[in-house]
């Protein structure tokens, strides 16, 4: 991680995922811990990582899961700063972990109302402030941006409905772990970009919807596209400029 941080001159970020997919654990012959215990283990792990990244030298750590002596980590992160840490825990335990440890918390924006998204952001930030911390709140948007609304909706339907990769979706969720109706809803959302918020329309609509997310208090959004080679240049040309004119994004000066 520190090597990547130096290569990127401080642009490295760590996304902590405690794991949940049984097949991934079985592949390595590892037994998955219970939900809360996974986060207890992750807490010890990130505590050690943060100490390694600090100016501490040759220290010991004796926890419930990790027993380590004479820990030494060199080089230190780039510029004597700690890399940004992010998490996307959805459960109360996962959210508490993110609020306590992370700089960036990825939450799901509401598909029904801006007010609901605002409330989710407010709750996360208030929980962080109660611990004397500030936390950035982010979400994921699955963007289908075309010159017209009809073109965008037609392309979205083609990719997400007609050509959805259901085998990949079913490899990530199981009807055995959640109620059937919830499973069917999750299955549909996963097909739409792993549950990210679908943002579909012409450039004006896409920019306006991103602006609404900013109004809800979100710090930023990770953008997902179906075909980056074709779609990213159009997004940059048509949407980024609109966001700059709205004052939501600083214009890059070359």
C-alpha positions as CSV (number, residue, x, y, z in Angstrom):
1,X,0.0,0.0,0.0
2,X,2.8,2.4,0.8
3,X,4.5,1.6,-2.4
4,X,1.3,2.4,-4.3
5,X,1.0,5.6,-2.3
6,X,4.5,6.7,-3.3
7,X,4.0,5.8,-7.0
8,X,0.8,7.9,-6.9
9,X,2.4,10.7,-4.9
10,X,-0.2,10.6,-2.2
11,X,-3.2,9.6,-4.4
12,X,-3.6,6.1,-2.9
13,X,-6.7,5.3,-1.0
14,X,-7.6,2.2,1.0
15,X,-11.1,0.7,0.7
16,X,-11.7,-1.7,3.7
17,X,-14.0,-4.6,3.0
18,X,-14.4,-7.2,5.7
19,X,-15.7,-9.9,3.4
20,X,-19.0,-11.6,3.0
21,X,-19.0,-13.9,-0.1
22,X,-18.7,-17.5,1.1
23,X,-17.2,-18.7,-2.2
24,X,-14.2,-16.3,-1.8
25,X,-13.4,-17.7,1.7
26,X,-13.9,-21.3,0.6
27,X,-11.5,-20.7,-2.3
28,X,-8.7,-20.2,0.2
29,X,-9.8,-22.7,2.7
30,X,-10.6,-20.0,5.3
31,X,-13.7,-20.1,7.6
32,X,-15.6,-16.9,7.5
33,X,-16.2,-15.2,10.9
34,X,-19.6,-14.1,12.1
35,X,-20.7,-10.6,10.9
36,X,-19.8,-8.6,14.0
37,X,-16.6,-10.6,14.7
38,X,-15.4,-9.7,11.2
39,X,-15.5,-6.0,12.1
40,X,-13.8,-6.7,15.5
41,X,-10.9,-8.4,13.6
42,X,-10.9,-5.5,11.0
43,X,-10.6,-3.0,13.9
44,X,-7.5,-4.6,15.2
45,X,-6.1,-4.8,11.7
46,X,-6.6,-1.2,10.9
47,X,-5.3,-0.1,14.3
48,X,-2.1,-1.9,13.5
49,X,-1.9,-0.4,10.0
50,X,-2.4,3.1,11.3
51,X,0.4,2.6,13.8
52,X,2.7,1.3,11.1
53,X,1.9,4.4,9.0
54,X,2.6,6.6,12.0
55,X,6.1,7.7,13.3
56,X,6.2,4.8,15.7
57,X,9.1,2.4,15.5
58,X,9.6,-1.2,16.8
59,X,6.4,-1.5,18.7
60,X,4.4,-4.5,19.9
61,X,0.7,-5.2,19.5
62,X,-1.1,-7.8,21.5
63,X,-4.8,-8.1,20.7
64,X,-7.5,-10.7,20.6
65,X,-6.7,-11.7,17.0
66,X,-3.2,-10.3,16.3
67,X,-0.1,-10.8,18.4
68,X,2.9,-9.0,16.9
69,X,6.3,-8.0,18.3
70,X,8.9,-5.5,17.1
71,X,6.7,-4.1,14.3
72,X,8.6,-1.9,11.9
73,X,7.3,-0.4,8.7
74,X,9.4,1.6,6.2
75,X,9.1,3.7,4.1
76,X,6.3,5.6,5.6
77,X,3.4,6.9,3.4
78,X,4.1,9.7,1.0
79,X,4.5,13.1,2.4
80,X,4.2,12.0,6.0
81,X,0.5,11.8,5.6
82,X,-1.9,8.9,6.1
83,X,-3.6,7.5,3.0
84,X,-7.3,8.1,2.8
85,X,-9.4,5.3,4.2
86,X,-12.9,4.4,3.0
87,X,-15.6,1.9,3.7
88,X,-19.1,1.1,2.5
89,X,-20.6,-0.8,5.4
90,X,-24.4,-1.0,5.2
91,X,-25.3,-2.7,8.5
92,X,-25.3,-0.8,11.8
93,X,-22.1,-2.5,12.7
94,X,-20.5,-1.7,9.4
95,X,-21.6,2.0,9.6
96,X,-20.2,2.3,13.1
97,X,-16.9,0.9,11.9
98,X,-16.8,3.4,9.0
99,X,-17.7,6.4,11.2
100,X,-15.0,5.5,13.8
101,X,-12.1,4.7,11.4
102,X,-12.6,6.1,7.9
103,X,-12.3,9.4,6.1
104,X,-14.8,8.5,3.4
105,X,-18.1,6.6,3.9
106,X,-19.8,5.3,0.8
107,X,-23.6,5.1,1.4
108,X,-26.5,4.2,-0.9
109,X,-28.3,7.3,-2.2
110,X,-32.1,6.9,-2.1
111,X,-33.9,5.8,-5.2
112,X,-37.1,7.4,-4.0
113,X,-36.4,10.9,-2.6
114,X,-33.7,13.5,-2.1
115,X,-34.8,14.0,1.5
116,X,-34.1,10.4,2.3
117,X,-30.6,10.8,0.9
118,X,-30.2,14.0,2.9
119,X,-31.2,12.2,6.1
120,X,-28.8,9.3,5.5
121,X,-25.9,11.8,5.0
122,X,-26.9,13.8,8.1
123,X,-27.0,10.7,10.3
124,X,-23.6,9.6,9.2
125,X,-22.0,13.0,9.7
126,X,-23.7,13.5,13.1
127,X,-22.4,10.1,14.2
128,X,-18.9,11.1,13.3
129,X,-19.1,14.4,15.0
130,X,-20.3,12.7,18.2
131,X,-16.9,11.0,18.2
132,X,-15.1,14.3,17.5
133,X,-14.5,13.4,13.8
134,X,-15.6,14.7,10.4
135,X,-16.3,12.3,7.7
136,X,-16.9,12.7,4.0
137,X,-20.0,10.9,2.5
138,X,-20.0,9.5,-1.0
139,X,-22.2,7.4,-3.2
140,X,-22.0,5.5,-6.5
141,X,-23.8,6.5,-9.6
142,X,-24.4,4.3,-12.7
143,X,-24.5,6.9,-15.4
144,X,-26.1,6.5,-18.8
145,X,-25.8,9.9,-20.5
146,X,-26.9,10.4,-24.2
147,X,-27.9,13.4,-26.3
148,X,-31.6,12.7,-25.6
149,X,-33.6,11.2,-22.8
150,X,-35.0,8.5,-25.1
151,X,-31.5,7.4,-26.3
152,X,-30.3,7.2,-22.7
153,X,-33.4,5.1,-21.5
154,X,-33.1,2.8,-24.5
155,X,-29.4,2.1,-24.0
156,X,-30.0,1.6,-20.2
157,X,-32.7,-0.9,-20.9
158,X,-30.5,-2.7,-23.5
159,X,-27.6,-3.0,-21.1
160,X,-29.4,-3.6,-17.8
161,X,-32.5,-5.6,-18.8
162,X,-31.8,-7.2,-22.2
163,X,-28.2,-7.9,-21.6
164,X,-27.9,-8.1,-17.8
165,X,-25.3,-10.5,-16.5
166,X,-27.5,-12.5,-14.2
167,X,-25.0,-15.2,-13.6
168,X,-22.6,-12.6,-12.2
169,X,-25.4,-11.1,-10.1
170,X,-26.4,-14.4,-8.7
171,X,-22.8,-15.1,-7.8
172,X,-22.9,-12.1,-5.4
173,X,-26.3,-12.5,-3.7
174,X,-28.3,-15.5,-2.6
175,X,-32.0,-15.9,-1.8
176,X,-31.0,-18.1,1.1
177,X,-29.6,-15.1,3.1
178,X,-32.5,-12.6,2.7
179,X,-36.3,-12.7,2.3
180,X,-37.4,-13.5,-1.3
181,X,-38.9,-10.0,-2.0
182,X,-35.8,-8.3,-0.7
183,X,-33.7,-10.7,-2.7
184,X,-35.6,-9.9,-5.9
185,X,-35.1,-6.1,-5.3
186,X,-31.4,-6.6,-4.6
187,X,-31.0,-8.7,-7.7
188,X,-32.5,-6.0,-9.8
189,X,-30.3,-3.3,-8.1
190,X,-27.2,-5.4,-8.6
191,X,-27.8,-5.7,-12.3
192,X,-27.9,-1.9,-12.4
193,X,-24.3,-1.6,-11.4
194,X,-23.9,-3.4,-8.1
195,X,-26.6,-1.3,-6.5
196,X,-25.4,2.1,-7.5
197,X,-27.9,4.9,-8.2
198,X,-29.0,4.8,-11.9
199,X,-28.6,8.3,-13.4
200,X,-30.2,8.2,-16.8
201,X,-30.8,11.0,-19.3
202,X,-29.4,13.8,-21.4
203,X,-26.5,16.0,-20.1
204,X,-28.8,18.6,-18.5
205,X,-30.7,15.9,-16.5
206,X,-27.5,14.0,-15.5
207,X,-25.8,17.2,-14.3
208,X,-29.0,18.3,-12.4
209,X,-29.3,14.9,-10.6
210,X,-25.6,15.1,-9.5
211,X,-26.3,18.6,-8.3
212,X,-29.2,17.3,-6.2
213,X,-26.9,14.7,-4.6
214,X,-24.5,17.5,-3.7
215,X,-27.5,19.4,-2.1
216,X,-28.2,16.3,-0.1
217,X,-24.7,16.8,1.5
218,X,-22.7,14.2,-0.4
219,X,-19.0,15.1,-0.7
220,X,-18.6,13.3,-4.0
221,X,-19.8,10.5,-6.3
222,X,-18.0,7.6,-7.9
223,X,-19.1,7.3,-11.5
224,X,-19.7,4.0,-13.2
225,X,-20.2,3.7,-17.0
226,X,-20.9,0.7,-19.2
227,X,-18.3,1.6,-21.9
228,X,-15.7,3.9,-20.6
229,X,-13.9,4.4,-23.9
230,X,-17.0,5.7,-25.6
231,X,-18.9,7.3,-22.7
232,X,-16.2,9.0,-20.6
233,X,-15.2,11.6,-23.2
234,X,-18.8,12.5,-23.8
235,X,-19.4,12.7,-20.0
236,X,-16.4,15.0,-19.6
237,X,-17.4,17.2,-22.6
238,X,-21.1,17.5,-21.7
239,X,-21.5,17.0,-18.0
240,X,-18.3,18.2,-16.3
241,X,-18.6,21.6,-17.9
242,X,-22.2,21.9,-16.6
243,X,-21.0,21.0,-13.1
244,X,-18.2,23.6,-13.3
245,X,-20.7,26.3,-14.3
246,X,-22.9,25.3,-11.4
247,X,-20.0,25.8,-9.0
248,X,-19.9,22.1,-8.0
249,X,-16.6,21.3,-9.5
250,X,-13.4,23.3,-9.8
251,X,-12.3,23.9,-13.3
252,X,-9.0,22.1,-14.0
253,X,-6.3,24.5,-15.2
254,X,-3.7,23.0,-17.5
